[in-house]
Each structure stands twice: as structure tokens, then as C-alpha cells.
Amino acid sequence: MRKAFVISALCALLFLFITGGAMAQITSVCDRAEDQTTRLETARALLEVNALNYGEVINYWAEDVIYKEPVLTNSGRQEMFDYLEAVFGGTAFGFPTDKVVTINKELYKTDDDGSMTYVATIEWSGTFGTEFYIQKGMSIIKFSPGEGCPYFHRDYFTEGDTWWNIPNWQPDIRTSRNIYINLFQLTGRCFDGDGDGYTKYSPAIGCPNEGLDCNDFVAEINPGADEIPGNGIDDDCNPVTLD
């Protein structure tokens, strides 16, 4: 009985550690320093937030932060925490639990009044279901004068690209963009996000390789690739071959 209780307690603690949510203590203050070096560390930590640490970095944002992403806006730390708890909660429409963010290029400036603006191009990768993909975007983070926690955070991604690997949504996204390509007579242009020579839009005939790319974020996945048996990924964009 006691052994079972100990095991259950350890399992509960492990769950709390993995989710990060219950360990969060949302405060009404900011204990981040306002010097430029610390602000850079803060901004990077917020961009790299993941399923394991969001409960720890939630107070890196200002208490009245405004966070915007392509679909919705969060106002304040509590809404920000609720949002992160939801998207990292393992739902079908959330972030991958193995999400990894890579910061590519950074621009930042501290103004004479003590405010600071930080801009970075980023990409995050992860596994959505059985599909691995890379999502590129840009983020802007702003600090008020004398504050070490940012009051504004904006992530820029396109909804279509963000949700492209949800199988049920792909047909609607593809149809919408195919109409756009035809409407503006761009059928001869190669729309190739991952640079492998294959397009994911049927009207586009300008790519060097023929065939529709089922994953335009990963260059190693396309109609010309060799299928790797047993990896759970449709490497050659052919549902007939064994994944």
C-alpha cells in the first residue's frame, strides 16, 4: 500500500514536471533586470519557451503584456499562461511537445528613453502526429523604459503554414491558395518553400521537378525521395508505399 502510494506520488510529480503548468507561480512583479544583456536573455528565453519550461518563464513577460499571434491575442500573464497550458497540453491542435526553436538573426536597439525593441527571425521544428516539419517566422518583443519584462510580444506566422500538416485542413488550405495562384495568373511561378524543386500547389508549373510536395517545410520529403520503411513518415508523398 505504501509502495503504491509512493509510486503514485512520483508519477504525479513527474506529470507536473512535464506539463510545467501546476508548478507556475504567477506574480505581479518583474524581477528581470533592465540592462540590455539581461533583456536579450529574457527575449531569447521567451522565444524558446517549450512544454517543459513555460511555468518557469511565465513571469518573464510583464504582468500586463500583450501577446499577439496569427489567430488570437492574449492580455496579461494569466491569459498567457492559460494559452501556453492549452497549446502544450497535448491536444491535436497544440504545439508539438518536442518543439524546438532556433533563433536565426537578431536586431535590437535600446533607445535614449530606456525602451528597447528586439526583432528576430526564427524557425521552430517539431513532430505533429507522424509528420516532422519546420515553421519559419518572425518575432518582435518590446520593453518599456526601466522595465526588464517586455510589455509587447508579436509572433508572425501564416495560419495556412502553421496548420498545413493537419491532414483534415490541407485540402481547404490547398484549394484556397490554388484559387489565389490562378486568380493572379501566377501558375508559372515555382512556389517551393523548402527548396527541393517540388511545389505543393497544383496550378504552379514553374518548378524544376514535377509532382506535389506533401511537406514543403522539409526538403528531404517530396515525390522524388526514397521511402524509409518503418519511420512513420510519408517520405515520398505516396500513400501507397509503406511508411
N, C-alpha and C positions, 0 to 999 in steps of 0.2 A: 504493500500500500504506500509506504513512504517512498520506495523507489519509483513507483509510478508517478507520485506527486512531483518528485524531483525532475523526472523526465519531462512531465507536462510543463513545469515551470521553465525549464531550459528551452523547450520548444516555443513557449510564449515569448521569452526574451529574444530568441533568435528571430521570431516573426517581427517583433518590434524593431529589432536592429535592421532587418531587411527593408521593411516599409519606411522606417525613419519617422513616420508620422507621429506616433504616440510619444516619441522622445522629444518632440519640439516644445520649446517654451517661448511663446511669442511675447516679446516685451514691448514697452512703449518708449524705449530709449535706443540710441545708437552708440555703440561702443567702438566703432571703427574710426581710426584716425583720419584726419582730413588732408594729410600730406599726399603729394602726387604718387609716391611709391605705393603707399597703402591703398590709395584709391584704385590704382592699377590692379593690385592683388584682389581687391574687392570685386571689380568689374569682371575679371577673369573667372573668379570663383562663381559668380552668378551665371556666367555663360556656360560654365562646365557643370552646373547643377545636375544631379542624377538621382536615381532611385534610392541610393544609399545615404546621400548627404543632405537632401533638401531640408530635413528637420534641423540640421545644424546651421545652415546658411540662411535660413528664412529671415533672420534679423539683420542680414547684411543690406537688405532693402530698407529704405526709410519707412517709417510707420504709415505715412500717407502716400506711398509710392503709387504711381500709375503705370501699370504694365499693359502693353498692347501687343497682340499678335494677330495674325490674319483673320481669325474668327471672332475673338472676343477681347474684352478689356477687363482687367482686374484692378480694383481700387483698394489699396491698403494691404498690410501684411496678412491679415486673416483671410481675405479673399485669395491672396497669392498662395497661401498655404493650402487652402481648400482646393485650388486649381492643381497644384503640384501633387497633392494627395490623390486626386482623381486621375490625372494623366499617368502617374506612376503606379497606379493601383492594379495593374494587370488586366485592364479592360481591353476589349477588342479595338477600341478607338483611341487608346492612350499611347504614350511614348513607349518604345521598347525598354525593357528593364536593363538591357545591355547597351543602352545608348551611350555613345562616346562622342564628345565634342572636340573638334580640332580648330583652334584659332589660327587663321592663316595670316592676315595682315591687320595691323592696328594703327589707328590715328588717334591722338589725344592732345588736348590743349587745356592748360589752366589759364583762365582769364585774369585780368587785373583785379576783378572784384572777388576772386577766390572760387568762382564757379569752375566747373570742369566738364568737358564733353569728351566722351570716349566712343569711338566707332571701330568696329571690327568686322571683317568678312570671316565667316565661319562655315564649317560643314559638320554635320553630325551623321553618324552611321549607327546602324543597329539592325536587329532582326525582327521583322514584322511577320508573325506567323512562321512560314518557312522561307520567306524572302528576305535577303540581305540587301540593303540599299544605302545610298549616301544622299543626304539632303543638303543643298547649299543655300546660304542666305547671308543676311547682314543684320547686325545689331547696333543700336545706339543706346548709350547709357549716359545720363546726365546727373551731375552733383550740384547742389546749391552751395552758395558761399558758406564756408565754415562747417560743412557737413561731410562726413565720411561715408554716409549711406545714400545711395542715389534715390532721387525722387521720381525719376522717369526711366523707363526701360521699354524699348520697342524692338521686337524681332520681326524681320521681314522674310516671309516665305510665301510661295503661292499655294493656295489651297489645293489646286489640282495636283501639284507636285507632291505636296505633303501627304495627300491621301491616295496617290496613284497606285500604291501596292495593296490597297484594299480591293480584292477581286470584284466584289459586287459594285464598286464605284467606277471601275476602269471603263466600262462601256460608255457611261454617261460623260465622263471627262474626255474620252477619246472623241466621241461624237461632237461635243461642243467645240473642241479645238479643230476637228476636221472641217466643221462649218466655217470657222474663223479663217482657216487657211484658204478654203475655196472662195469665201467672200472677198478677201483681199488679193486674190489671184497670186498666192504665194506657193502654188503647187510645185514649182521648180526649185524651191529652196530646200536645202538639207537641214531639217530640224533634228539635231543629233546631240543630246545633252551630255553623253559620256564619251563622245569622240571615237566610237568604234565603227563608224561608217554605216550604221543602220538607223532608220528612223522609226518612231513609234506612231506616226500619223500616216494613214493610208494615202491621202492625197499628195504627200510630199514625194516627189520622184527625183529629187536632185542629189540624193545620197549616192556615194560610190558603190555601196553594197545593197542588193535587193533583199527585201524582207522586212517584216515588222518586228521591232525590238520590244520584247516583253518587259525589259527592265533597262530604261535609258539612264540609270544612275550608275550602273556597274558595267564597265567596258567588257569584262570577261563573260557577260551574259548577253547573248544575241543569237540570231538564227544560224550563224556560222560557227558557233562554239561547239566543242565536244561535250556531250553529256557525261557527267560524272555520276555513275550509279551509286545510290545509297546516301547521297548528301542532302536529299530532301529539297533540292533546288532545281527548277526547270532551266538548266544551263543553256540549252539550245533552242529555247522558246518553242518547243514542240511537245504538246501534252501527251503525245502518243508514246514517246520514248520514256523509259523507266527512270524516274527521278531518284 
